[in-house]
C-alpha cells in the first residue's frame, strides 16, 4: 500500500492552469512531492535528473505530445517502468488504443475530480494510504 506523501509525481501539461489544478488535486489526495513540466522535452529532462514514481501527462502539447513522451519514457532505461497516466480532453477510442500500444498504464478524460484521479492512480499503483 503506497503512501501518497512519499510518492514522487511529475505533472506534464502546456497549460499552467491545468498543471496547477492537477497539483491542487494531488495535494488534496495527500501527495507532497510534485514536479511540473510544460512539455515532453522538459519532462524527459526532469525524469533524467530525479527519481519518479508516477507521470501524469497531457496528450496535446507542443514540441513533444503525450504519446511522444510516453514512447520516450518507455524507451528510457531509468524511467521505463514508471506508471504513466495520460490526460486527454477527449475520450477518443483511437487515441486510447495508440496509448495502450505504447504502454500507457491508464488514461483520464479532463475535467476530472479528486476521486476519479485517486481511482486512476490506485488502479496503477495500488491502494493509497
C-alpha positions in Angstrom: 0.0 0.0 0.0 1.9 3.1 -1.2 1.9 6.2 0.9 0.8 9.2 -1.2 3.1 11.5 0.9 6.2 9.6 -0.3 5.3 9.2 -4.0 7.2 11.5 -6.4 4.9 12.7 -9.2 5.6 14.5 -12.5 2.7 16.5 -13.9 3.2 17.5 -17.6 0.9 19.9 -19.3 1.5 23.0 -21.5 -1.3 24.9 -19.8 -0.3 26.3 -16.4 -3.9 26.4 -15.2 -4.2 22.6 -15.8 -0.9 21.9 -14.1 -2.0 24.0 -11.1 -5.4 22.3 -10.9 -3.8 18.9 -11.1 -1.2 19.8 -8.4 -4.0 21.0 -6.1 -6.0 17.8 -6.7 -2.9 15.7 -6.0 -2.2 17.7 -2.8 -5.9 17.2 -1.8 -5.3 13.4 -2.1 -2.2 13.7 0.0 0.7 13.9 -2.5 3.6 16.3 -1.5 6.4 15.6 -4.0 5.0 17.1 -7.2 7.2 18.2 -10.1 6.0 20.0 -13.2 6.9 20.3 -16.8 5.4 22.2 -19.7 6.0 19.7 -22.4 7.5 16.3 -23.1 11.0 17.6 -23.7 11.1 19.3 -20.2 9.5 16.2 -18.8 12.3 13.9 -20.0 14.9 16.4 -18.7 13.2 16.3 -15.3 12.8 12.5 -15.4 16.5 12.0 -16.1 17.5 14.2 -13.1 15.4 12.8 -10.3 13.7 9.5 -9.4 9.9 9.5 -10.2 7.2 7.1 -9.1 4.4 8.4 -11.4 4.0 10.5 -14.5 0.7 12.2 -15.3 0.8 13.9 -18.7 -1.5 15.7 -21.1 -1.8 14.4 -24.6 -2.0 17.6 -26.6 1.3 19.6 -26.1 3.8 21.4 -28.3 7.3 20.1 -29.0 6.5 16.5 -27.8 3.0 15.4 -27.3 1.9 12.9 -24.6 2.2 9.9 -26.8 5.7 11.0 -27.8 6.6 11.4 -24.2 5.1 8.0 -23.3 7.3 6.4 -26.1 10.4 8.3 -24.8 9.7 7.2 -21.2 9.2 3.6 -22.2 12.5 3.7 -24.2 14.5 5.3 -21.3 16.2 2.8 -19.0 15.8 4.8 -15.9 12.1 5.6 -16.1 10.7 3.0 -18.5 8.8 1.2 -15.7 7.3 4.3 -14.1 3.5 4.2 -14.2 2.1 6.7 -16.8 -1.4 8.2 -16.8 -2.4 10.1 -20.0 -4.7 13.1 -19.7 -6.9 14.0 -22.6 -9.7 16.4 -23.3 -11.4 13.7 -25.4 -12.4 10.1 -25.0 -11.1 9.2 -28.4 -11.0 5.5 -28.8 -8.2 5.6 -31.5 -6.0 7.6 -29.1 -6.7 5.2 -26.2 -5.7 2.3 -28.5 -2.5 4.0 -29.6 -1.7 4.9 -25.9 -2.3 1.3 -24.9 0.0 0.0 -27.6 2.7 2.5 -26.5 2.5 1.2 -22.9 0.2 3.6 -21.0 -0.9 2.4 -17.6 -4.2 4.4 -17.5 -5.9 7.4 -19.0 -8.1 10.2 -17.7 -10.5 12.5 -19.6 -10.5 16.1 -18.4 -12.1 17.6 -16.5 -11.8 15.2 -13.6 -12.5 15.1 -9.8 -10.1 14.2 -7.0 -12.0 10.9 -6.5 -11.6 10.0 -10.2 -7.9 10.9 -10.2 -7.3 8.9 -7.0 -9.1 5.9 -8.5 -6.9 6.1 -11.7 -3.7 6.3 -9.6 -4.8 3.4 -7.4 -5.5 1.3 -10.4 -1.8 1.6 -11.5 -0.1 1.9 -8.1 -2.3 0.1 -5.6 -4.5 1.4 -2.8 -3.1 4.6 -1.3 -2.6 5.1 2.4 
